[in-house]
Amino acid sequence: MNQYIYGTHEEEHARLGLLNAMLNRKSLAAVAPAPRARILDAGSGPGQFTHVLAEAAGPSGFTLGIERSEQQLARACALTPALAEFREGDIAAALMPLREEEWGSFDIVHTRFLLEHLTNPLAAGRQMVRAAKPGTGRIVLEDDDHAILRVEPEPPGFPALWTAYQRAFDRLGNDPSIGRRLVTLLHEAGAKPTRATLLSWSGCAGDEEFSALARNLIEVVGTARDTIVTQGLLSAARFDAAIAALWNWTTEPDAALWYAISCAEGLAPPPG
Ligand SMILES: C[S@@+](CC[C@H](N)C(=O)[O-])C[C@H]1O[C@@H](n2cnc3c(N)ncnc32)[C@H](O)[C@@H]1O
């Protein structure tokens, strides 16, 4: 099994929670669930976005999160009021926690920031297509393409740091560029691709979201320090110097950051 690049301790959880609030508005607009929808959220993590989806589907809808980590599952199950159901499982495994009659029953099968962590994203894609209603079920995939990031004026050491961070994904069996492959993934998994978009976030010194985005960038790269250093991708000294330069950059009056994630949608194949 591949390793998960991010940490799981409480501070990490708080940072991801803050970022989630910023991401969820755009992700909700991209997924656009109808009232009463049946929704499956694969790799639901701490469950905040699963809850956002459940709220949009309303009390007559049904939203199910599937999550591999017991720790994340416990956080999701502790959310109140409980709007969604969560089950433990591996989305890429043959044995998924779905009952026989639940296969092919979901109007929307969604995932965000999961596929980049899998060694076999196509296996997960096939399971997701199989879970969607034949002919009408929508499969909506959101994920990173790390090459899209722009940080200006570029702090010293940043290009080498960002390259090392992406190579750390490779070394752990993760895919830092999966975003650009989402349409192909849908096609190969048997869905009919219908939409490809970018969801973007940007900010500059002096705007409200900038410090959250910049802090997230620095902390998320920080979680990969051990992997980067032990894999010889960058020395500890160069890593630490580049991180210090990034923190300095956040205080510059003209600091700016642009980022986007890929979103692709497809339709489940018709019955038969
Ligand atoms: C970065 S989090 C994203 C959580 C959530 N989708 C979101 O966007 O807020 C990725 C989650 O996928 C889970 N995960 C990783 N591999 C998985 C697998 N094979 N099956 C189910 N969940 C998995 C991880 O435990 C983690 O909670």
PDBQT file of the ligand as one rigid body, heavy atoms in Angstrom, charges set to zero:
ROOT
HETATM    1  C1  LIG A 301      -6.570  14.881   1.474  1.00  0.00    +0.000 C 
HETATM    2  S1  LIG A 301      -7.842  13.941   2.195  1.00  0.00    +0.000 S 
HETATM    3  C2  LIG A 301      -9.245  14.625   1.372  1.00  0.00    +0.000 C 
HETATM    4  C3  LIG A 301     -10.494  14.527   2.194  1.00  0.00    +0.000 C 
HETATM    5  C4  LIG A 301     -11.743  15.088   1.524  1.00  0.00    +0.000 C 
HETATM    6  N1  LIG A 301     -12.047  14.374   0.291  1.00  0.00    +0.000 N 
HETATM    7  C5  LIG A 301     -11.633  16.543   1.258  1.00  0.00    +0.000 C 
HETATM    8  O1  LIG A 301     -11.466  16.949   0.106  1.00  0.00    +0.000 OA
HETATM    9  O2  LIG A 301     -11.736  17.315   2.222  1.00  0.00    +0.000 OA
HETATM   10  C6  LIG A 301      -7.740  12.339   1.432  1.00  0.00    +0.000 C 
HETATM   11  C7  LIG A 301      -8.447  11.263   2.235  1.00  0.00    +0.000 C 
HETATM   12  O3  LIG A 301      -8.478  10.055   1.457  1.00  0.00    +0.000 OA
HETATM   13  C8  LIG A 301      -8.296   8.970   2.375  1.00  0.00    +0.000 C 
HETATM   14  N2  LIG A 301      -7.859   7.818   1.593  1.00  0.00    +0.000 N 
HETATM   15  C9  LIG A 301      -6.618   7.603   1.069  1.00  0.00    +0.000 A 
HETATM   16  N3  LIG A 301      -6.628   6.446   0.371  1.00  0.00    +0.000 NA
HETATM   17  C10 LIG A 301      -7.888   5.920   0.463  1.00  0.00    +0.000 A 
HETATM   18  C11 LIG A 301      -8.515   4.774  -0.068  1.00  0.00    +0.000 A 
HETATM   19  N4  LIG A 301      -7.852   3.896  -0.822  1.00  0.00    +0.000 N 
HETATM   20  N5  LIG A 301      -9.841   4.556   0.195  1.00  0.00    +0.000 NA
HETATM   21  C12 LIG A 301     -10.536   5.441   0.964  1.00  0.00    +0.000 A 
HETATM   22  N6  LIG A 301      -9.978   6.557   1.484  1.00  0.00    +0.000 NA
HETATM   23  C13 LIG A 301      -8.670   6.807   1.236  1.00  0.00    +0.000 A 
HETATM   24  C14 LIG A 301      -7.282   9.482   3.360  1.00  0.00    +0.000 C 
HETATM   25  O4  LIG A 301      -7.323   8.742   4.552  1.00  0.00    +0.000 OA
HETATM   26  C15 LIG A 301      -7.752  10.929   3.543  1.00  0.00    +0.000 C 
HETATM   27  O5  LIG A 301      -8.668  11.044   4.584  1.00  0.00    +0.000 OA
ENDROOT
TORSDOF 0
